[in-house]
């Protein structure tokens, strides 16, 4: 999955300005250069990937021992997909909206 960063034209209608130590900028520019990317493209891609990771890491749920066993059984023997599950799996993630 390539988030919103694809080969198709994306409207760039927002800006971010930041100050950082020169050493940090040099580090980021070196990495971007190695990947043949502009500084902006590298920072945008890196920040977007990290944002997705943060959002995914925020999904926490707790289960009782009995519910955890039932959950494991469903994972080991998944039910036949329903129309509602297919719809859910085709919906966009929060970072794709």
Biopython code that builds the backbone (N, CA, C, O; Angstrom):
import numpy as np
from Bio.PDB.StructureBuilder import StructureBuilder

atoms = [
    (1, "UNK", "N", (0.843, -1.166, 0.000)),
    (1, "UNK", "CA", (0.000, 0.000, 0.000)),
    (1, "UNK", "C", (0.884, 1.223, 0.000)),
    (1, "UNK", "O", (1.873, 1.280, 0.731)),
    (2, "UNK", "N", (0.531, 2.218, -0.827)),
    (2, "UNK", "CA", (1.381, 3.381, -0.972)),
    (2, "UNK", "C", (0.711, 4.645, -0.483)),
    (2, "UNK", "O", (1.036, 5.735, -0.953)),
    (3, "UNK", "N", (-0.218, 4.525, 0.454)),
    (3, "UNK", "CA", (-0.940, 5.656, 1.021)),
    (3, "UNK", "C", (-1.401, 6.598, -0.071)),
    (3, "UNK", "O", (-1.831, 6.148, -1.133)),
    (4, "UNK", "N", (-1.318, 7.919, 0.173)),
    (4, "UNK", "CA", (-1.775, 8.893, -0.816)),
    (4, "UNK", "C", (-0.653, 9.276, -1.769)),
    (4, "UNK", "O", (-0.850, 10.109, -2.653)),
    (5, "UNK", "N", (0.520, 8.678, -1.601)),
    (5, "UNK", "CA", (1.659, 9.020, -2.435)),
    (5, "UNK", "C", (1.727, 8.021, -3.577)),
    (5, "UNK", "O", (2.220, 6.905, -3.413)),
    (6, "UNK", "N", (1.228, 8.432, -4.733)),
    (6, "UNK", "CA", (1.208, 7.539, -5.885)),
    (6, "UNK", "C", (1.762, 8.276, -7.089)),
    (6, "UNK", "O", (2.164, 9.436, -6.996)),
    (7, "UNK", "N", (1.776, 7.584, -8.225)),
    (7, "UNK", "CA", (2.281, 8.198, -9.443)),
    (7, "UNK", "C", (1.275, 9.176, -10.036)),
    (7, "UNK", "O", (1.637, 9.983, -10.892)),
    (8, "UNK", "N", (0.008, 9.118, -9.594)),
    (8, "UNK", "CA", (-0.976, 10.047, -10.120)),
    (8, "UNK", "C", (-0.769, 11.426, -9.502)),
    (8, "UNK", "O", (-0.175, 11.555, -8.431)),
    (9, "UNK", "N", (-1.262, 12.445, -10.185)),
    (9, "UNK", "CA", (-1.100, 13.817, -9.711)),
    (9, "UNK", "C", (-1.901, 14.034, -8.435)),
    (9, "UNK", "O", (-3.093, 13.731, -8.383)),
    (10, "UNK", "N", (-1.248, 14.556, -7.414)),
    (10, "UNK", "CA", (-1.900, 14.871, -6.153)),
    (10, "UNK", "C", (-1.808, 16.364, -5.952)),
    (10, "UNK", "O", (-0.742, 16.957, -6.119)),
    (11, "UNK", "N", (-2.911, 16.967, -5.597)),
    (11, "UNK", "CA", (-2.925, 18.411, -5.375)),
    (11, "UNK", "C", (-2.192, 18.733, -4.087)),
    (11, "UNK", "O", (-2.546, 18.232, -3.019)),
    (12, "UNK", "N", (-1.184, 19.560, -4.188)),
    (12, "UNK", "CA", (-0.425, 19.999, -3.013)),
    (12, "UNK", "C", (-0.927, 21.375, -2.618)),
    (12, "UNK", "O", (-0.512, 22.385, -3.187)),
    (13, "UNK", "N", (-1.825, 21.409, -1.639)),
    (13, "UNK", "CA", (-2.445, 22.673, -1.268)),
    (13, "UNK", "C", (-2.177, 23.068, 0.181)),
    (13, "UNK", "O", (-2.857, 23.938, 0.725)),
    (14, "UNK", "N", (-1.189, 22.433, 0.805)),
    (14, "UNK", "CA", (-0.837, 22.771, 2.182)),
    (14, "UNK", "C", (0.679, 22.814, 2.305)),
    (14, "UNK", "O", (1.394, 22.119, 1.584)),
    (15, "UNK", "N", (1.148, 23.627, 3.216)),
    (15, "UNK", "CA", (2.588, 23.718, 3.441)),
    (15, "UNK", "C", (2.904, 23.470, 4.902)),
    (15, "UNK", "O", (2.078, 23.692, 5.787)),
    (16, "UNK", "N", (4.123, 23.002, 5.132)),
    (16, "UNK", "CA", (4.643, 22.818, 6.478)),
    (16, "UNK", "C", (6.032, 23.439, 6.492)),
    (16, "UNK", "O", (6.880, 23.108, 5.663)),
    (17, "UNK", "N", (6.253, 24.328, 7.427)),
    (17, "UNK", "CA", (7.563, 24.948, 7.568)),
    (17, "UNK", "C", (8.102, 24.550, 8.927)),
    (17, "UNK", "O", (7.382, 24.602, 9.924)),
    (18, "UNK", "N", (9.361, 24.153, 8.974)),
    (18, "UNK", "CA", (9.932, 23.757, 10.256)),
    (18, "UNK", "C", (11.395, 24.147, 10.333)),
    (18, "UNK", "O", (12.088, 24.271, 9.324)),
    (19, "UNK", "N", (11.829, 24.331, 11.533)),
    (19, "UNK", "CA", (13.232, 24.611, 11.785)),
    (19, "UNK", "C", (13.827, 23.366, 12.424)),
    (19, "UNK", "O", (13.175, 22.670, 13.203)),
    (20, "UNK", "N", (15.080, 23.105, 12.077)),
    (20, "UNK", "CA", (15.761, 21.941, 12.637)),
    (20, "UNK", "C", (17.253, 22.202, 12.634)),
    (20, "UNK", "O", (17.733, 23.085, 11.923)),
    (21, "UNK", "N", (17.981, 21.443, 13.420)),
    (21, "UNK", "CA", (19.441, 21.587, 13.396)),
    (21, "UNK", "C", (19.979, 21.235, 12.005)),
    (21, "UNK", "O", (19.458, 20.344, 11.334)),
    (22, "UNK", "N", (21.015, 21.938, 11.588)),
    (22, "UNK", "CA", (21.623, 21.687, 10.276)),
    (22, "UNK", "C", (22.055, 20.238, 10.140)),
    (22, "UNK", "O", (21.937, 19.652, 9.063)),
    (23, "UNK", "N", (22.557, 19.652, 11.226)),
    (23, "UNK", "CA", (22.999, 18.251, 11.199)),
    (23, "UNK", "C", (21.830, 17.319, 10.845)),
    (23, "UNK", "O", (22.008, 16.350, 10.107)),
    (24, "UNK", "N", (20.655, 17.612, 11.366)),
    (24, "UNK", "CA", (19.472, 16.797, 11.063)),
    (24, "UNK", "C", (19.078, 16.961, 9.603)),
    (24, "UNK", "O", (18.760, 15.981, 8.929)),
    (25, "UNK", "N", (19.097, 18.201, 9.114)),
    (25, "UNK", "CA", (18.763, 18.442, 7.708)),
    (25, "UNK", "C", (19.752, 17.723, 6.801)),
    (25, "UNK", "O", (19.355, 17.126, 5.800)),
    (26, "UNK", "N", (21.028, 17.774, 7.140)),
    (26, "UNK", "CA", (22.047, 17.092, 6.339)),
    (26, "UNK", "C", (21.787, 15.584, 6.303)),
    (26, "UNK", "O", (21.905, 14.951, 5.254)),
    (27, "UNK", "N", (21.437, 15.026, 7.444)),
    (27, "UNK", "CA", (21.141, 13.596, 7.539)),
    (27, "UNK", "C", (19.970, 13.226, 6.627)),
    (27, "UNK", "O", (20.040, 12.256, 5.872)),
    (28, "UNK", "N", (18.895, 14.010, 6.706)),
    (28, "UNK", "CA", (17.704, 13.734, 5.897)),
    (28, "UNK", "C", (18.012, 13.908, 4.416)),
    (28, "UNK", "O", (17.584, 13.097, 3.595)),
    (29, "UNK", "N", (18.752, 14.960, 4.067)),
    (29, "UNK", "CA", (19.108, 15.173, 2.665)),
    (29, "UNK", "C", (19.966, 14.032, 2.124)),
    (29, "UNK", "O", (19.798, 13.619, 0.976)),
    (30, "UNK", "N", (20.871, 13.527, 2.933)),
    (30, "UNK", "CA", (21.726, 12.409, 2.507)),
    (30, "UNK", "C", (20.879, 11.176, 2.218)),
    (30, "UNK", "O", (21.067, 10.513, 1.199)),
    (31, "UNK", "N", (19.950, 10.871, 3.112)),
    (31, "UNK", "CA", (19.071, 9.717, 2.911)),
    (31, "UNK", "C", (18.198, 9.911, 1.677)),
    (31, "UNK", "O", (18.027, 8.982, 0.887)),
    (32, "UNK", "N", (17.647, 11.108, 1.507)),
    (32, "UNK", "CA", (16.801, 11.391, 0.341)),
    (32, "UNK", "C", (17.602, 11.224, -0.947)),
    (32, "UNK", "O", (17.118, 10.646, -1.919)),
    (33, "UNK", "N", (18.815, 11.730, -0.943)),
    (33, "UNK", "CA", (19.678, 11.633, -2.122)),
    (33, "UNK", "C", (19.951, 10.160, -2.475)),
    (33, "UNK", "O", (19.938, 9.789, -3.649)),
    (34, "UNK", "N", (20.194, 9.340, -1.471)),
    (34, "UNK", "CA", (20.460, 7.917, -1.714)),
    (34, "UNK", "C", (19.276, 7.213, -2.373)),
    (34, "UNK", "O", (19.448, 6.255, -3.126)),
    (35, "UNK", "N", (18.078, 7.702, -2.078)),
    (35, "UNK", "CA", (16.870, 7.106, -2.665)),
    (35, "UNK", "C", (16.406, 7.848, -3.909)),
    (35, "UNK", "O", (15.342, 7.557, -4.454)),
    (36, "UNK", "N", (17.218, 8.817, -4.359)),
    (36, "UNK", "CA", (16.884, 9.603, -5.547)),
    (36, "UNK", "C", (15.552, 10.324, -5.391)),
    (36, "UNK", "O", (14.735, 10.357, -6.311)),
    (37, "UNK", "N", (15.350, 10.900, -4.211)),
    (37, "UNK", "CA", (14.130, 11.651, -3.915)),
    (37, "UNK", "C", (14.498, 13.070, -3.535)),
    (37, "UNK", "O", (15.612, 13.346, -3.091)),
    (38, "UNK", "N", (13.537, 13.966, -3.720)),
    (38, "UNK", "CA", (13.738, 15.325, -3.229)),
    (38, "UNK", "C", (13.599, 15.304, -1.713)),
    (38, "UNK", "O", (13.047, 14.365, -1.139)),
    (39, "UNK", "N", (14.101, 16.341, -1.082)),
    (39, "UNK", "CA", (13.953, 16.446, 0.369)),
    (39, "UNK", "C", (12.478, 16.431, 0.751)),
    (39, "UNK", "O", (12.074, 15.738, 1.684)),
    (40, "UNK", "N", (11.681, 17.203, 0.020)),
    (40, "UNK", "CA", (10.243, 17.255, 0.325)),
    (40, "UNK", "C", (9.578, 15.893, 0.161)),
    (40, "UNK", "O", (8.795, 15.478, 1.016)),
    (41, "UNK", "N", (9.882, 15.200, -0.924)),
    (41, "UNK", "CA", (9.268, 13.889, -1.160)),
    (41, "UNK", "C", (9.673, 12.898, -0.077)),
    (41, "UNK", "O", (8.851, 12.113, 0.397)),
    (42, "UNK", "N", (10.944, 12.937, 0.311)),
    (42, "UNK", "CA", (11.429, 12.018, 1.333)),
    (42, "UNK", "C", (10.752, 12.289, 2.680)),
    (42, "UNK", "O", (10.304, 11.360, 3.353)),
    (43, "UNK", "N", (10.682, 13.559, 3.067)),
    (43, "UNK", "CA", (10.077, 13.919, 4.352)),
    (43, "UNK", "C", (8.592, 13.585, 4.344)),
    (43, "UNK", "O", (8.074, 13.055, 5.327)),
    (44, "UNK", "N", (7.899, 13.889, 3.249)),
    (44, "UNK", "CA", (6.469, 13.599, 3.158)),
    (44, "UNK", "C", (6.206, 12.098, 3.270)),
    (44, "UNK", "O", (5.331, 11.669, 4.021)),
    (45, "UNK", "N", (6.963, 11.313, 2.525)),
    (45, "UNK", "CA", (6.777, 9.861, 2.563)),
    (45, "UNK", "C", (7.094, 9.296, 3.946)),
    (45, "UNK", "O", (6.352, 8.465, 4.469)),
    (46, "UNK", "N", (8.193, 9.748, 4.528)),
    (46, "UNK", "CA", (8.597, 9.246, 5.845)),
    (46, "UNK", "C", (7.583, 9.617, 6.918)),
    (46, "UNK", "O", (7.211, 8.780, 7.741)),
    (47, "UNK", "N", (7.135, 10.866, 6.911)),
    (47, "UNK", "CA", (6.166, 11.308, 7.912)),
    (47, "UNK", "C", (4.830, 10.599, 7.728)),
    (47, "UNK", "O", (4.178, 10.241, 8.709)),
    (48, "UNK", "N", (4.416, 10.394, 6.478)),
    (48, "UNK", "CA", (3.150, 9.705, 6.217)),
    (48, "UNK", "C", (3.193, 8.261, 6.709)),
    (48, "UNK", "O", (2.248, 7.786, 7.340)),
    (49, "UNK", "N", (4.291, 7.566, 6.420)),
    (49, "UNK", "CA", (4.428, 6.174, 6.880)),
    (49, "UNK", "C", (4.410, 6.108, 8.409)),
    (49, "UNK", "O", (3.776, 5.230, 8.995)),
    (50, "UNK", "N", (5.108, 7.037, 9.036)),
    (50, "UNK", "CA", (5.141, 7.031, 10.502)),
    (50, "UNK", "C", (3.756, 7.355, 11.071)),
    (50, "UNK", "O", (3.352, 6.773, 12.078)),
    (51, "UNK", "N", (3.030, 8.272, 10.440)),
    (51, "UNK", "CA", (1.685, 8.611, 10.900)),
    (51, "UNK", "C", (0.762, 7.392, 10.840)),
    (51, "UNK", "O", (-0.029, 7.167, 11.756)),
    (52, "UNK", "N", (0.862, 6.614, 9.774)),
    (52, "UNK", "CA", (0.054, 5.395, 9.656)),
    (52, "UNK", "C", (0.422, 4.421, 10.780)),
    (52, "UNK", "O", (-0.461, 3.838, 11.409)),
    (53, "UNK", "N", (1.705, 4.247, 11.028)),
    (53, "UNK", "CA", (2.145, 3.353, 12.106)),
    (53, "UNK", "C", (1.583, 3.797, 13.449)),
    (53, "UNK", "O", (1.121, 2.969, 14.234)),
    (54, "UNK", "N", (1.620, 5.096, 13.716)),
    (54, "UNK", "CA", (1.094, 5.629, 14.981)),
    (54, "UNK", "C", (-0.394, 5.335, 15.089)),
    (54, "UNK", "O", (-0.867, 4.884, 16.132)),
    (55, "UNK", "N", (-1.135, 5.591, 14.009)),
    (55, "UNK", "CA", (-2.579, 5.332, 14.043)),
    (55, "UNK", "C", (-2.869, 3.853, 14.265)),
    (55, "UNK", "O", (-3.758, 3.506, 15.042)),
    (56, "UNK", "N", (-2.131, 2.984, 13.593)),
    (56, "UNK", "CA", (-2.349, 1.541, 13.766)),
    (56, "UNK", "C", (-1.994, 1.080, 15.175)),
    (56, "UNK", "O", (-2.640, 0.184, 15.716)),
    (57, "UNK", "N", (-0.976, 1.683, 15.767)),
    (57, "UNK", "CA", (-0.561, 1.307, 17.120)),
    (57, "UNK", "C", (-1.557, 1.749, 18.186)),
    (57, "UNK", "O", (-1.494, 1.273, 19.319)),
    (58, "UNK", "N", (-2.472, 2.650, 17.844)),
    (58, "UNK", "CA", (-3.436, 3.145, 18.820)),
    (58, "UNK", "C", (-4.657, 2.242, 18.969)),
    (58, "UNK", "O", (-5.518, 2.492, 19.812)),
    (59, "UNK", "N", (-4.730, 1.211, 18.165)),
    (59, "UNK", "CA", (-5.852, 0.287, 18.248)),
    (59, "UNK", "C", (-5.533, -0.792, 19.271)),
    (59, "UNK", "O", (-4.783, -1.728, 18.993)),
    (60, "UNK", "N", (-6.103, -0.651, 20.440)),
    (60, "UNK", "CA", (-5.839, -1.581, 21.538)),
    (60, "UNK", "C", (-7.175, -2.112, 22.047)),
    (60, "UNK", "O", (-8.128, -1.353, 22.223)),
    (61, "UNK", "N", (-7.236, -3.388, 22.275)),
    (61, "UNK", "CA", (-8.426, -3.947, 22.898)),
    (61, "UNK", "C", (-8.004, -5.029, 23.872)),
    (61, "UNK", "O", (-6.999, -5.714, 23.678)),
    (62, "UNK", "N", (-8.794, -5.165, 24.922)),
    (62, "UNK", "CA", (-8.504, -6.154, 25.967)),
    (62, "UNK", "C", (-9.579, -7.228, 25.938)),
    (62, "UNK", "O", (-10.758, -6.946, 25.725)),
    (63, "UNK", "N", (-9.152, -8.458, 26.154)),
    (63, "UNK", "CA", (-10.073, -9.585, 26.168)),
    (63, "UNK", "C", (-9.870, -10.417, 27.424)),
    (63, "UNK", "O", (-8.760, -10.539, 27.942)),
    (64, "UNK", "N", (-10.964, -10.980, 27.894)),
    (64, "UNK", "CA", (-10.847, -11.941, 28.985)),
    (64, "UNK", "C", (-10.167, -13.188, 28.432)),
    (64, "UNK", "O", (-10.024, -13.330, 27.218)),
    (65, "UNK", "N", (-9.751, -14.078, 29.301)),
    (65, "UNK", "CA", (-9.108, -15.320, 28.851)),
    (65, "UNK", "C", (-10.042, -16.109, 27.940)),
    (65, "UNK", "O", (-9.621, -16.650, 26.918)),
    (66, "UNK", "N", (-11.313, -16.168, 28.323)),
    (66, "UNK", "CA", (-12.304, -16.908, 27.525)),
    (66, "UNK", "C", (-12.483, -16.250, 26.146)),
    (66, "UNK", "O", (-12.524, -16.940, 25.127)),
    (67, "UNK", "N", (-12.588, -14.929, 26.122)),
    (67, "UNK", "CA", (-12.755, -14.230, 24.849)),
    (67, "UNK", "C", (-11.491, -14.329, 23.991)),
    (67, "UNK", "O", (-11.582, -14.403, 22.766)),
    (68, "UNK", "N", (-10.321, -14.329, 24.620)),
    (68, "UNK", "CA", (-9.070, -14.458, 23.880)),
    (68, "UNK", "C", (-8.996, -15.825, 23.201)),
    (68, "UNK", "O", (-8.534, -15.931, 22.065)),
    (69, "UNK", "N", (-9.448, -16.862, 23.892)),
    (69, "UNK", "CA", (-9.471, -18.195, 23.287)),
    (69, "UNK", "C", (-10.441, -18.256, 22.123)),
    (69, "UNK", "O", (-10.140, -18.859, 21.093)),
    (70, "UNK", "N", (-11.612, -17.632, 22.277)),
    (70, "UNK", "CA", (-12.604, -17.606, 21.190)),
    (70, "UNK", "C", (-12.053, -16.828, 19.997)),
    (70, "UNK", "O", (-12.253, -17.224, 18.849)),
    (71, "UNK", "N", (-11.367, -15.729, 20.266)),
    (71, "UNK", "CA", (-10.760, -14.919, 19.207)),
    (71, "UNK", "C", (-9.703, -15.726, 18.464)),
    (71, "UNK", "O", (-9.640, -15.685, 17.235)),
    (72, "UNK", "N", (-8.877, -16.456, 19.200)),
    (72, "UNK", "CA", (-7.836, -17.281, 18.578)),
    (72, "UNK", "C", (-8.460, -18.371, 17.707)),
    (72, "UNK", "O", (-7.942, -18.683, 16.634)),
    (73, "UNK", "N", (-9.565, -18.948, 18.164)),
    (73, "UNK", "CA", (-10.242, -19.982, 17.368)),
    (73, "UNK", "C", (-10.749, -19.402, 16.045)),
    (73, "UNK", "O", (-10.644, -20.041, 14.998)),
    (74, "UNK", "N", (-11.298, -18.192, 16.103)),
    (74, "UNK", "CA", (-11.799, -17.557, 14.872)),
    (74, "UNK", "C", (-10.631, -17.251, 13.935)),
    (74, "UNK", "O", (-10.757, -17.413, 12.721)),
    (75, "UNK", "N", (-9.509, -16.816, 14.480)),
    (75, "UNK", "CA", (-8.343, -16.549, 13.642)),
    (75, "UNK", "C", (-7.837, -17.829, 12.984)),
    (75, "UNK", "O", (-7.427, -17.821, 11.824)),
    (76, "UNK", "N", (-7.869, -18.914, 13.727)),
    (76, "UNK", "CA", (-7.403, -20.195, 13.190)),
    (76, "UNK", "C", (-8.387, -20.801, 12.186)),
    (76, "UNK", "O", (-7.989, -21.532, 11.279)),
    (77, "UNK", "N", (-9.663, -20.493, 12.355)),
    (77, "UNK", "CA", (-10.722, -21.027, 11.489)),
    (77, "UNK", "C", (-11.659, -19.893, 11.081)),
    (77, "UNK", "O", (-12.784, -19.818, 11.574)),
    (78, "UNK", "N", (-11.220, -19.021, 10.200)),
    (78, "UNK", "CA", (-12.051, -17.856, 9.864)),
    (78, "UNK", "C", (-13.361, -18.257, 9.204)),
    (78, "UNK", "O", (-13.411, -19.208, 8.425)),
    (79, "UNK", "N", (-14.427, -17.517, 9.524)),
    (79, "UNK", "CA", (-15.720, -17.806, 8.901)),
    (79, "UNK", "C", (-15.720, -17.358, 7.439)),
    (79, "UNK", "O", (-14.843, -16.609, 7.008)),
    (80, "UNK", "N", (-16.695, -17.815, 6.700)),
    (80, "UNK", "CA", (-16.855, -17.387, 5.310)),
    (80, "UNK", "C", (-17.177, -15.892, 5.324)),
    (80, "UNK", "O", (-18.036, -15.456, 6.090)),
    (81, "UNK", "N", (-16.501, -15.104, 4.489)),
    (81, "UNK", "CA", (-16.756, -13.653, 4.488)),
    (81, "UNK", "C", (-18.208, -13.326, 4.146)),
    (81, "UNK", "O", (-18.802, -13.914, 3.243)),
    (82, "UNK", "N", (-18.757, -12.377, 4.889)),
    (82, "UNK", "CA", (-20.119, -11.906, 4.631)),
    (82, "UNK", "C", (-20.044, -10.641, 3.773)),
    (82, "UNK", "O", (-18.965, -10.089, 3.557)),
    (83, "UNK", "N", (-21.186, -10.199, 3.297)),
    (83, "UNK", "CA", (-21.234, -8.964, 2.506)),
    (83, "UNK", "C", (-20.737, -7.784, 3.345)),
    (83, "UNK", "O", (-20.043, -6.905, 2.836)),
    (84, "UNK", "N", (-21.093, -7.768, 4.625)),
    (84, "UNK", "CA", (-20.670, -6.670, 5.498)),
    (84, "UNK", "C", (-19.147, -6.673, 5.679)),
    (84, "UNK", "O", (-18.527, -5.609, 5.694)),
    (85, "UNK", "N", (-18.543, -7.854, 5.815)),
    (85, "UNK", "CA", (-17.092, -7.943, 5.949)),
    (85, "UNK", "C", (-16.410, -7.501, 4.654)),
    (85, "UNK", "O", (-15.414, -6.779, 4.693)),
    (86, "UNK", "N", (-16.936, -7.927, 3.524)),
    (86, "UNK", "CA", (-16.361, -7.505, 2.234)),
    (86, "UNK", "C", (-16.411, -5.981, 2.101)),
    (86, "UNK", "O", (-15.457, -5.354, 1.641)),
    (87, "UNK", "N", (-17.530, -5.402, 2.508)),
    (87, "UNK", "CA", (-17.683, -3.936, 2.455)),
    (87, "UNK", "C", (-16.656, -3.261, 3.362)),
    (87, "UNK", "O", (-16.034, -2.274, 2.972)),
    (88, "UNK", "N", (-16.482, -3.787, 4.554)),
    (88, "UNK", "CA", (-15.508, -3.226, 5.492)),
    (88, "UNK", "C", (-14.097, -3.303, 4.918)),
    (88, "UNK", "O", (-13.336, -2.340, 5.012)),
    (89, "UNK", "N", (-13.746, -4.431, 4.329)),
    (89, "UNK", "CA", (-12.397, -4.614, 3.805)),
    (89, "UNK", "C", (-12.142, -3.740, 2.577)),
    (89, "UNK", "O", (-10.988, -3.473, 2.242)),
    (90, "UNK", "N", (-13.185, -3.299, 1.914)),
    (90, "UNK", "CA", (-13.024, -2.434, 0.746)),
    (90, "UNK", "C", (-13.098, -0.958, 1.106)),
    (90, "UNK", "O", (-12.849, -0.101, 0.258)),
    (91, "UNK", "N", (-13.440, -0.652, 2.361)),
    (91, "UNK", "CA", (-13.530, 0.750, 2.772)),
    (91, "UNK", "C", (-12.131, 1.326, 2.980)),
    (91, "UNK", "O", (-11.167, 0.594, 3.203)),
    (92, "UNK", "N", (-12.045, 2.632, 2.902)),
    (92, "UNK", "CA", (-10.755, 3.300, 3.050)),
    (92, "UNK", "C", (-10.358, 3.390, 4.516)),
    (92, "UNK", "O", (-11.203, 3.543, 5.398)),
    (93, "UNK", "N", (-9.062, 3.292, 4.755)),
    (93, "UNK", "CA", (-8.525, 3.486, 6.094)),
    (93, "UNK", "C", (-8.526, 4.974, 6.415)),
    (93, "UNK", "O", (-8.603, 5.791, 5.497)),
    (94, "UNK", "N", (-8.443, 5.352, 7.692)),
    (94, "UNK", "CA", (-8.482, 6.779, 8.047)),
    (94, "UNK", "C", (-7.420, 7.612, 7.321)),
    (94, "UNK", "O", (-7.669, 8.779, 7.016)),
    (95, "UNK", "N", (-6.252, 7.045, 7.041)),
    (95, "UNK", "CA", (-5.195, 7.809, 6.387)),
    (95, "UNK", "C", (-5.385, 7.882, 4.869)),
    (95, "UNK", "O", (-4.634, 8.578, 4.186)),
    (96, "UNK", "N", (-6.380, 7.171, 4.339)),
    (96, "UNK", "CA", (-6.642, 7.221, 2.898)),
    (96, "UNK", "C", (-7.800, 8.169, 2.573)),
    (96, "UNK", "O", (-8.045, 8.462, 1.403)),
    (97, "UNK", "N", (-8.504, 8.645, 3.582)),
    (97, "UNK", "CA", (-9.686, 9.492, 3.350)),
    (97, "UNK", "C", (-9.304, 10.897, 3.026)),
    (97, "UNK", "O", (-10.175, 11.738, 2.804)),
]
sb = StructureBuilder()
sb.init_structure("model")
sb.init_model(0)
sb.init_chain("A")
sb.init_seg("    ")
for serial, (resi, resn, name, xyz) in enumerate(atoms, 1):
    if name == "N":
        sb.init_residue(resn, " ", resi, " ")
    sb.init_atom(name, np.array(xyz, "f"), 0.0, 1.0, " ", f" {name:<3s}", serial, name[0])
structure = sb.get_structure()
